[in-house]
Amino acid sequence: MPSPRSSQRPSYPKLVWDRQQLMAGVDEAGRGPLAGPVVAAAVILDPNRPIHGLADSKALTALRRERLFDQIRAQALACCIAQASVAEIDALNILNATLLAMQRAVAGLRLPPKLVLVDGNRTPVLPMASRAIVKGDARVAAISAASILAKVQRDRLCLDLDAAHPAYGFARHKGYPTAEHLAALRQHGACAVHRRSFGPVRQAMMIGLPDVAPDAQA
């Protein structure tokens, strides 16, 4: 009979795949925020150096994510963190910018994988086989590792955004549309790192614009 501890371990799907071929997990962080880049990571884990405690990054404490971030970087066979900029998000839309960041993360791996597993229901266009796995960040160890790298990297970027634009509170809300963030947008308008294509940012940019009489536009 399994112990209570062992029964709580996540069950990863068994994949029919040659053990000599490399598999990468891919995930992103930052699709929902109103500001900053979207970040993606790709990870190829080393089966001979297992990393214990991998899970969906959202289920871990910030301290645990930081510790796992360093361990993943040290023990993975290959990993890469990439991003798509605010300008690319506004030009391409957030979905396509996210897929672009994922493409960059996979392309940046020092070892080319034969199979890429992507969290969610969409995969980017890649030169190798790929599969989308819904809730993969909780089911596949390599995707869990990628989710941790992407989340920690984006949170660190938000600390930089907070230092450059202290009026918005990026260190606290990480760019998400919290009440604090929306209030700051109404008070200060959008700054250089806000995503202009997102509705709450467009609305904030309209607040406070002076009314111009028709005859004054001539």
SULTANOR-V886028 format. One record per residue. N is the residue number from 1. RES is the residue in one letter. SS is DSSP state (H for helix, E for strand, C for the rest). OMEGA is omega in whole degrees, 0 to 359 (999 if undefined). Layout:
n = [N & N]
res = [RES & RES]
ss = [SS & SS]
omega = [OMEGA & OMEGA]
This chain:
n = [1 & 2 & 3 & 4 & 5 & 6 & 7 & 8 & 9 & 10 & 11 & 12 & 13 & 14 & 15 & 16 & 17 & 18 & 19 & 20 & 21 & 22 & 23 & 24 & 25 & 26 & 27 & 28 & 29 & 30 & 31 & 32 & 33 & 34 & 35 & 36 & 37 & 38 & 39 & 40 & 41 & 42 & 43 & 44 & 45 & 46 & 47 & 48 & 49 & 50 & 51 & 52 & 53 & 54 & 55 & 56 & 57 & 58 & 59 & 60 & 61 & 62 & 63 & 64 & 65 & 66 & 67 & 68 & 69 & 70 & 71 & 72 & 73 & 74 & 75 & 76 & 77 & 78 & 79 & 80 & 81 & 82 & 83 & 84 & 85 & 86 & 87 & 88 & 89 & 90 & 91 & 92 & 93 & 94 & 95 & 96 & 97 & 98 & 99 & 100 & 101 & 102 & 103 & 104 & 105 & 106 & 107 & 108 & 109 & 110 & 111 & 112 & 113 & 114 & 115 & 116 & 117 & 118 & 119 & 120 & 121 & 122 & 123 & 124 & 125 & 126 & 127 & 128 & 129 & 130 & 131 & 132 & 133 & 134 & 135 & 136 & 137 & 138 & 139 & 140 & 141 & 142 & 143 & 144 & 145 & 146 & 147 & 148 & 149 & 150 & 151 & 152 & 153 & 154 & 155 & 156 & 157 & 158 & 159 & 160 & 161 & 162 & 163 & 164 & 165 & 166 & 167 & 168 & 169 & 170 & 171 & 172 & 173 & 174 & 175 & 176 & 177 & 178 & 179 & 180 & 181 & 182 & 183 & 184 & 185 & 186 & 187 & 188 & 189 & 190 & 191 & 192 & 193 & 194 & 195 & 196 & 197 & 198 & 199 & 200 & 201 & 202 & 203 & 204 & 205 & 206 & 207 & 208 & 209 & 210 & 211 & 212 & 213 & 214 & 215 & 216 & 217 & 218]
res = [M & P & S & P & R & S & S & Q & R & P & S & Y & P & K & L & V & W & D & R & Q & Q & L & M & A & G & V & D & E & A & G & R & G & P & L & A & G & P & V & V & A & A & A & V & I & L & D & P & N & R & P & I & H & G & L & A & D & S & K & A & L & T & A & L & R & R & E & R & L & F & D & Q & I & R & A & Q & A & L & A & C & C & I & A & Q & A & S & V & A & E & I & D & A & L & N & I & L & N & A & T & L & L & A & M & Q & R & A & V & A & G & L & R & L & P & P & K & L & V & L & V & D & G & N & R & T & P & V & L & P & M & A & S & R & A & I & V & K & G & D & A & R & V & A & A & I & S & A & A & S & I & L & A & K & V & Q & R & D & R & L & C & L & D & L & D & A & A & H & P & A & Y & G & F & A & R & H & K & G & Y & P & T & A & E & H & L & A & A & L & R & Q & H & G & A & C & A & V & H & R & R & S & F & G & P & V & R & Q & A & M & M & I & G & L & P & D & V & A & P & D & A & Q & A]
ss = [C & C & C & H & H & H & H & C & C & C & C & C & C & C & C & C & C & C & C & C & C & C & E & E & E & E & E & E & E & C & C & C & C & C & E & C & C & E & E & E & E & E & E & E & C & C & C & C & C & C & C & C & C & C & C & C & H & H & H & C & C & H & H & H & H & H & H & H & H & H & H & H & H & H & H & C & C & E & E & E & E & E & E & E & C & H & H & H & H & H & H & H & C & H & H & H & H & H & H & H & H & H & H & H & H & H & H & C & C & C & C & C & C & C & E & E & E & E & E & C & C & C & C & C & C & C & C & C & E & E & E & E & E & C & C & H & H & H & C & C & H & H & H & H & H & H & H & H & H & H & H & H & H & H & H & H & H & H & H & H & H & H & H & H & C & H & H & H & C & H & H & H & H & C & C & C & C & C & H & H & H & H & H & H & H & H & H & H & C & C & C & C & C & E & C & C & C & C & H & H & H & H & H & H & H & H & C & C & C & C & C & C & C & H & H & H & H & C]
omega = [183 & 177 & 177 & 181 & 182 & 181 & 181 & 181 & 179 & 178 & 180 & 180 & 179 & 182 & 176 & 186 & 179 & 182 & 179 & 180 & 188 & 178 & 178 & 171 & 183 & 174 & 183 & 172 & 174 & 176 & 187 & 183 & 180 & 186 & 176 & 182 & 168 & 187 & 176 & 177 & 175 & 184 & 168 & 181 & 177 & 181 & 179 & 179 & 183 & 179 & 184 & 176 & 178 & 181 & 173 & 184 & 181 & 181 & 183 & 174 & 180 & 179 & 179 & 177 & 181 & 181 & 178 & 177 & 181 & 181 & 178 & 180 & 183 & 190 & 181 & 174 & 179 & 174 & 180 & 176 & 181 & 180 & 169 & 189 & 175 & 179 & 179 & 176 & 181 & 182 & 189 & 192 & 190 & 179 & 182 & 177 & 177 & 178 & 177 & 178 & 178 & 176 & 180 & 180 & 179 & 181 & 182 & 178 & 181 & 175 & 180 & 178 & 175 & 180 & 178 & 176 & 187 & 176 & 177 & 183 & 178 & 174 & 173 & 174 & 184 & 180 & 179 & 180 & 180 & 177 & 173 & 180 & 179 & 184 & 180 & 180 & 176 & 187 & 185 & 186 & 182 & 176 & 175 & 180 & 179 & 180 & 179 & 179 & 182 & 181 & 181 & 180 & 181 & 177 & 177 & 177 & 180 & 174 & 176 & 178 & 180 & 179 & 181 & 183 & 189 & 184 & 189 & 178 & 183 & 180 & 183 & 186 & 176 & 177 & 180 & 185 & 176 & 178 & 179 & 182 & 180 & 177 & 178 & 177 & 179 & 183 & 189 & 186 & 182 & 175 & 188 & 185 & 177 & 180 & 184 & 182 & 180 & 186 & 181 & 178 & 177 & 180 & 180 & 180 & 179 & 182 & 176 & 177 & 182 & 173 & 182 & 179 & 182 & 184 & 180 & 182 & 183 & 999]
